[in-house]
């Protein structure tokens, strides 16, 4: 696969891709998101708490929302890179058509 095709396959279906992400590309982001979301639970485990009283669910929801927003920004950057790539030709047209709503 070419670099352009690999980027296209990694895009979500709603953005014209196949949703097949490369594990190397997203691993750092996914690890940081996991650490952020699990921070309170980690602290409770280390403190040997038997209840979830110290876990702030609003914080988990906020971190999750921020992670999803960051992921969306990364996907939009990928689309920009694909469209800007001069070797794309027919592929660019396919992306544009796949993104159209209607």
Secondary structure, 3 states (H helix, E strand, C coil): CCHHHHHHHHCCHHHCCCCCCCHHHHHHHHHHHHHHHCHHHHHHHHCCCCCCCCCCHHHHHHHHHHHHHHHHHHHHHHHHHHHHCCCCCHHHHHHHHHHCCC
